[in-house]
Amino acid sequence: MYEPSQSAKRMLRGGTALLLALLLCGAVGAGAAEMTDTRMLVPVGHTVGIKLFSRGVVVVKLSEGGTPAKAGGLQTGDVIVKCAGNSVTSTEQFQSLLQKSGGETTDLQVKRDGSSVTLSVEPEQNERGVYGIGAWIRDSMAGIGTMTYYDPATGAFGALGHGIADVDTAQLMPFSNGSILPSTVKAVKKGESGAAGELRGDFDLTGDLGDLYANTSNGIFGILEADDYSPVLGDAVPVGRAQTGPAVIRSNVQGDTVEEFDIEIVSVTSTGSDGRDMVISVKDPDLISATGGIVQGMSGSPILQDGQLVGAVTHVLLNSPQKGYGISIQRMLATAESVA
């Protein structure tokens, strides 16, 4: 779960203010289960601000009625990567390219379900003389989530345990670049049956902590660069494999404080997907009192068992907010290595 903040909405260049997608798809192959458990990682558990810019612009909605977009075959979820042979880098730049068309037929190169498709559209002028095609587009997202681990040997980190998806299309946001920023939790909306809660935090916009290099269905990954983040980093622990039984999660649910909360790993599977390698249940009365259970923004909270890092929180069960799912650390690490 990854929750946008007011600071994030003001920060986005172009693009509509965004919400976050709770559930994302995908899993790595059997290699995740074959990794050796020899690494030493720091289980972090602190929230971070996340800003991500897409590769191309995502079509999130088509206008009602007959439009150039519909006539040309454009669909919700398409990613426009080129316009009239020019690479599309932002919503503003795409709009500029449409103005240059002068209403002439213009080719769009789009990515659809992993394939490249070329479409032709004829931009139309509105009452203000501005050319458009009748499509709502988005080029960026921002919000808060939780950093799962930091690798002191390489400076690499992983967070969320799932990817960042567009809230309208539910598709993984195509990744161009992004970064993380310091974040402080200011308030909590408690989770209730049928309604997910959320952590509400502010970004520190004075500087980035590090750059992202991937947005995947098993987490977001990057390199931590800022020395001033070291106070929230503790000691490294071994990587382990989850088993049913007692465990703890590390989460930042108020201010800048990271705390450990008791949970139980109810079940573990080696064939999970969508960040569902294990089912977890919150047992800690302090966390239940503070949040109602698992809420948006806690996604990525590291799961520790017997002094080992075994996974991260990913999803909440909407009808039972004290229960949710977790992804194995092996799956996250295998994905991080495959995209590095």
C-alpha positions in Angstrom: 0.0 0.0 0.0 1.4 3.3 -1.1 -0.4 6.5 -0.2 -0.1 9.9 -1.9 0.2 13.1 0.2 -0.7 16.7 -0.2 2.9 17.6 -0.7 3.2 15.0 -3.4 0.2 16.3 -5.3 1.7 19.8 -5.3 5.0 18.5 -6.4 4.0 16.6 -9.5 4.9 18.3 -12.8 2.0 18.1 -15.1 -0.3 15.1 -14.6 -3.3 14.8 -12.4 -3.0 14.5 -8.7 -2.8 10.8 -8.0 -4.0 8.2 -5.7 -2.4 4.8 -5.2 -3.2 1.3 -6.3 -3.4 -1.2 -3.5 -2.8 -4.4 -5.5 -0.3 -5.2 -8.2 0.4 -8.3 -10.2 3.3 -10.5 -11.0 5.9 -12.8 -9.5 9.4 -13.8 -10.4 10.2 -17.4 -11.4 11.5 -20.3 -9.4 14.8 -18.6 -9.0 13.4 -16.7 -6.1 13.1 -19.9 -4.2 16.6 -21.1 -5.1 18.5 -18.1 -3.7 20.9 -18.9 -0.9 20.3 -17.1 2.4 23.7 -15.7 3.0 23.2 -12.0 2.7 23.2 -9.5 5.5 20.6 -6.7 5.2 19.4 -3.8 7.3 15.6 -4.1 7.9 14.6 -0.5 7.8 10.8 0.0 8.3 10.8 3.8 7.9 8.5 5.6 5.6 9.9 7.4 2.6 8.4 9.8 0.1 8.4 8.3 -3.4 8.1 10.2 -6.7 8.1 8.3 -10.0 8.0 9.5 -13.6 6.7 7.3 -16.4 8.3 6.4 -19.7 5.9 8.1 -22.0 2.4 9.1 -20.9 -0.3 6.8 -19.7 -3.9 7.0 -21.1 -6.0 6.9 -18.0 -9.4 7.9 -19.5 -11.1 8.6 -22.8 -13.5 11.5 -23.1 -17.2 10.9 -23.7 -18.6 10.9 -27.2 -16.8 10.7 -30.5 -13.2 11.8 -30.2 -10.0 11.6 -32.2 -8.6 9.2 -29.6 -11.4 6.8 -30.0 -11.5 7.1 -33.8 -7.8 6.4 -33.9 -8.2 3.2 -31.8 -6.5 4.6 -28.6 -7.5 2.6 -25.5 -7.4 3.2 -21.7 -4.1 1.8 -20.4 -2.1 2.5 -23.6 1.2 4.2 -23.0 2.0 6.9 -25.7 5.8 6.8 -26.2 6.1 8.7 -29.5 4.1 11.4 -31.2 4.9 12.3 -34.9 8.2 10.5 -34.5 9.2 12.4 -31.3 9.7 10.6 -28.0 7.1 11.6 -25.5 8.6 12.7 -22.1 5.8 14.5 -20.2 2.1 15.6 -20.5 3.2 19.1 -21.3 5.5 18.1 -24.0 2.9 15.8 -25.6 0.4 18.7 -25.6 3.0 20.8 -27.3 3.5 18.2 -30.0 -0.2 18.1 -30.6 -0.3 21.9 -31.1 2.4 21.6 -33.7 0.3 19.2 -35.7 -2.1 21.9 -36.7 -4.9 19.4 -36.9 -3.1 17.2 -39.4 -3.1 13.4 -39.1 -0.5 12.4 -36.6 1.0 9.0 -35.8 1.2 7.8 -32.2 3.4 5.0 -31.2 1.9 3.3 -28.1 2.8 0.3 -25.9 -0.1 -2.0 -25.3 0.1 -5.3 -23.4 3.9 -5.4 -24.0 3.6 -4.8 -27.8 4.2 -1.7 -29.9 1.2 -0.4 -31.9 1.1 2.6 -34.3 -2.1 4.6 -34.4 -3.2 7.7 -36.4 -5.2 10.5 -34.9 -6.5 13.8 -36.2 -6.3 16.4 -33.3 -9.3 18.7 -33.0 -9.4 22.3 -31.8 -11.6 23.2 -28.8 -13.3 26.5 -28.3 -10.1 28.0 -27.0 -8.2 27.0 -30.2 -6.2 24.3 -28.4 -5.7 21.0 -30.2 -6.5 17.8 -28.4 -7.5 14.2 -29.0 -9.9 13.6 -26.1 -7.8 11.5 -23.8 -6.8 12.0 -20.1 -3.1 11.3 -19.6 -0.7 11.0 -16.7 3.1 11.1 -16.5 3.9 10.8 -12.8 3.0 9.6 -9.4 4.0 10.4 -5.8 3.2 9.2 -2.3 4.6 7.5 0.7 5.6 3.9 1.4 7.9 1.9 3.6 11.5 1.0 2.9 12.0 -2.8 3.4 15.8 -3.2 3.4 19.1 -1.5 2.8 22.2 -3.4 1.7 25.3 -1.8 3.4 27.6 -3.7 1.0 26.1 -2.1 -2.1 24.0 0.9 -1.0 20.9 -0.7 -2.7 17.5 -0.7 -1.2 14.1 -2.2 -1.8 10.7 -0.9 -0.7 6.9 -1.6 -0.9 7.1 -5.3 -1.8 4.8 -4.5 -4.7 4.9 -2.0 -7.6 3.3 1.3 -8.1 0.3 1.1 -10.4 -1.9 3.7 -12.0 -5.0 4.0 -9.9 -7.3 4.3 -12.9 -5.9 1.5 -15.1 -4.5 -0.7 -12.3 -1.5 -1.3 -14.6 2.1 -1.1 -13.5 3.4 2.5 -14.1 6.0 2.4 -16.9 9.2 3.5 -15.3 11.5 6.3 -16.6 13.1 7.6 -13.4 12.3 8.4 -9.8 13.6 9.1 -6.3 12.9 8.8 -2.6 12.7 11.6 -0.1 12.5 11.8 3.7 9.0 11.4 5.1 7.4 11.9 8.5 4.1 10.3 9.5 1.7 13.1 10.7 -1.5 11.2 11.2 -3.2 7.8 10.8 -6.6 6.9 9.4 -7.5 3.7 11.1 -8.5 0.7 9.0 -12.0 -0.7 9.3 -13.7 -3.7 7.8 -14.4 -2.8 4.1 -12.3 0.3 4.2 -8.5 0.4 4.1 -6.8 2.9 6.5 -3.8 5.0 5.6 -0.7 6.7 7.0 -0.7 10.4 6.2 2.7 11.9 6.0 4.7 14.9 4.7 7.7 14.9 2.4 10.9 16.7 3.1 11.5 18.4 -0.3 15.0 19.7 0.6 16.7 16.8 -1.1 16.5 13.3 -2.4 17.7 10.3 -0.4 18.4 8.2 -3.5 17.4 7.3 -7.0 15.1 4.5 -8.1 16.2 2.2 -10.9 13.1 0.0 -11.2 9.3 -0.2 -10.5 8.4 -3.9 -10.5 5.4 -6.0 -9.4 7.6 -7.2 -6.5 8.8 -3.9 -5.2 10.6 -0.7 -6.1 14.4 -0.6 -6.0 17.1 2.0 -6.0 20.4 3.2 -4.5 20.5 5.1 -1.3 22.8 8.1 -1.5 22.2 10.5 1.3 24.4 10.1 4.4 21.8 11.9 6.6 19.5 8.9 6.4 21.9 6.8 8.4 20.2 7.6 11.8 17.2 5.4 10.9 19.4 2.5 9.7 20.1 -0.2 12.3 22.3 -3.3 12.2 22.3 -5.8 9.4 20.7 -9.2 10.0 20.8 -12.4 8.0 18.3 -13.2 5.3 16.0 -16.1 6.3 13.0 -18.1 5.2 9.6 -17.5 6.6 7.9 -20.3 8.6 4.5 -20.3 10.3 4.6 -19.0 13.8 5.4 -15.7 15.7 7.2 -12.9 14.0 7.5 -9.1 14.1 7.2 -6.3 11.7 9.1 -3.0 11.8 6.9 0.0 10.9 6.9 3.8 11.2 3.3 4.7 12.2 3.9 7.9 14.0 6.5 10.7 13.5 9.9 9.4 12.7 9.8 6.4 15.1 10.3 2.9 13.9 8.8 0.3 16.2 8.5 -3.5 16.3 5.1 -5.0 16.5 4.1 -8.6 17.1 2.4 -10.6 14.3 1.9 -14.2 13.4 2.7 -15.8 10.1 -0.4 -17.9 9.5 0.7 -19.7 6.4 3.5 -19.8 3.8 3.5 -20.9 0.2 6.2 -21.4 -2.4 3.8 -20.7 -5.3 2.5 -17.3 -4.2 2.0 -14.4 -6.6 1.1 -10.7 -6.4 3.1 -10.4 -3.1 1.1 -13.2 -1.4 3.9 -15.6 -0.3 2.5 -15.6 3.2 -0.6 -14.7 5.2 0.0 -12.7 8.3 -2.1 -11.6 11.3 -1.4 -8.6 13.5 -1.3 -9.6 17.2 0.2 -6.4 18.8 -2.5 -4.4 20.7 -0.5 -1.2 20.3 -0.5 -1.4 16.5 -4.2 -2.4 16.5 -4.9 0.6 18.7 -2.9 3.0 16.5 -3.9 1.8 13.0 -6.6 -0.9 13.3 -4.1 -3.3 11.7 -2.4 -3.0 8.3 -3.0 0.3 6.5 -1.8 2.0 3.3 1.7 3.3 3.7 2.8 0.2 5.8 3.5 -1.7 2.6 7.1 -2.7 2.6 7.4 -3.0 6.4 10.0 -5.7 7.0 9.0 -9.0 8.5 11.5 -10.5 11.0 11.5 -14.0 12.5 14.1 -15.5 14.8 16.4 -12.5 14.2 16.3 -12.9 10.4 14.7 -10.8 7.6 12.1 -13.0 5.9 9.8 -10.7 4.0 7.7 -7.6 3.8 4.1 -6.6 4.3 2.3 -6.1 1.0 -1.5 -6.1 1.2 -4.4 -5.9 3.7 -7.5 -8.0 3.7 -10.2 -5.3 3.3 -12.8 -7.2 5.3 -10.3 -8.0 8.1 -7.7 -5.2 8.5 -5.8 -7.1 11.1 -4.8 -9.7 8.5 -2.9 -9.4 5.2 -0.2 -10.8 3.0 3.5 -10.6 2.8 6.1 -11.2 0.1 9.2 -13.3 0.8 12.5 -11.5 0.9 13.9 -14.1 -1.5 11.4 -13.0 -4.1 12.2 -9.3 -3.6 16.0 -9.9 -3.9 15.7 -12.1 -7.0 13.6 -9.3 -8.7 16.1 -6.6 -7.6 19.0 -8.6 -9.1 17.1 -9.3 -12.3 16.5 -5.6 -13.0 19.7 -4.1 -11.6 
